[in-house]
Every structure is written in C-alpha cells, then in structure tokens.
Amino acid sequence: MNPFSADLLQGKVVLITGGATGLGRAMGEKFLSLGAQVAIASRREEVLKKASEEMSAEGRTVFYKACDVRDPAQVAALVEAVESHFGHVDVLVNNAAGNFISPTERLSPRAVDAVLNIVLHGTFYTTLEVGKRWIAQGHGGTMLNIVTSYASTGSGFVVPSAAAKAGVLALTRSLAVEWARHGIRQVAIAPGPFPTEGAFSRLSPTPEFEQRMLERIPQGRVGDPEELANLAAYLISDFAAYINGEVITIDGGEWLQGAGEFNDLLNVTDEQWNVLAELTRKGK
C-alpha cells in the first residue's frame, strides 16, 4: 500500500550515495515510484549496473556512477556527471556507510579510518560539493542524512560508527542554521535495526545475536525497509518544507528501552569475539 500520491516527488532529481543495495536501494525505489528521477552511487560498478537495470523497469531510468565518497575528486566527478545527465540536483541522500562490531581496544588506526572516512568524511565531502554548487547556482535543495539511533546516545563496540554518525548529526544541525538562508534544508533519519545483508553480516552475525537484538526492541521486530523509505519520501517532499535540522528516529522504541544499541555485548567473551571477528571477515 502506498500512502502517497504518485506525483509526490515529480520533477525532483535525487542523488543517493550507497544507493545500489540495502536501505539506499529501498529509498531509491520508493522515490522512483513517486515520480522522482534517481541517481545512485557506490564503489562497485557491477553492483550499480545491476541495480540500475532492475530499478529502471517500467520506463524509469536510473543513472549510476561509481564513486568512492572517501575521495573528494571522485565526489566532484559524481556530482558533475549527475548534473550533466539530469540538468540539476534537488535532493542529496547521504546514505553510504560502513560499520562492524568490535571491542574498541582491538581496533587499529586503519580500522577506525575505514569507518570514519566513509561515514564522516564521505558525508562531509558530498555535502560540501553539492552545497557549494547549490549556493553558487542560487538553487535550494534538501539534504537527507542517514545517521543511527546511537548517534545521540553513543554505543559501545561500534565506537568509530558512533563517533562518525554523531559528527554527521552535528553537521546536519549546524548547516540547518547556516545554509537555510540559501534555501537548503537539512534533515536526518536515525534507523534502529533494519535487516540488510551487508549490515547484518557485520552487526548480527549469529542467530543468538539477532535474537538478543529483537529482545531489545519494545515492538519485538526489526524494521521493514519500506517503512524507512516512506519516512524518507515524506522528509524530502515539499510537505516537509518546514522541517529543518531535525532527526527522526525509527527503531520501534529500542533507544528508549536502553541507550547504546550494542552495549549488551559486554557479556561476549574473548573467545567469542575471535569467532565473531572471523565471521565478520568472511562477510566482507
């Protein structure tokens, strides 16, 4: 069931980083169904090509370009390509991310950078590239950042992600004030557990962990990607034009039951961490 009119996003050009899989793809498919033109980006061109072909059914064309958001030059080339193809960009969805569970003392600087460079730096680079163009063009727009329910509370065992997502949340709130005069609006979604293949292989690698996660959620279930996509569609639509600098949590009440999504991993033994680390490596 679609709660929106079919032309809710008619005429809007939406660029989604991390748009070929998981929540990024779910959002892209929803936006397409509501009349938007969509461009997707990620690091793997073969995955992008396949997603674009599948999403482009029924007369809809999805533009794609490989881009590593950790590289500002690639980000600039991405935005230039999307503007050349569609003529402009109306909405940026910063969705590209990386995360895995680990005791913090086990992390190397390289492991920390692997998360911060994608989540914080990548979001910043893309935001700057699009924002500077909009300001120069006198073109307003909406930026939707996908953060997490522990961006505000923090969480053990995903500390690089918590720090990076907290930075993205601060970026959202800061630019909501600074760039509003340019007609640029900032919004964020903080998802709790949503089952996507990439995330769950690193964050819930065993049935026992998945069951423990469910027990933390008052509603007793994980989220459906379409639920998040519906929220995203509303937030980037003109009906949400007066929402600026706000983050909306969608997690079934999980964060209210206990802050820090992964704090209960304190009970995991060193031996179990070794097994989980091996499972995480195999999931990459």
PyMOL commands that set and color helices and strands:
alter all, ss='L'
color gray80, all
select helices_A, chain A and resi 22-33+45-55+72-86+104-106+109-137+159-178+180-182+197-203+207-215+225-236+238-240+254-257+263-267+270-283
alter helices_A, ss='H'
color red, helices_A
select strands_A, chain A and resi 13-17+37-42+62-66+91-94+141-146+184-191+246-250
alter strands_A, ss='S'
color yellow, strands_A
deselect
rebuild
show_as cartoon
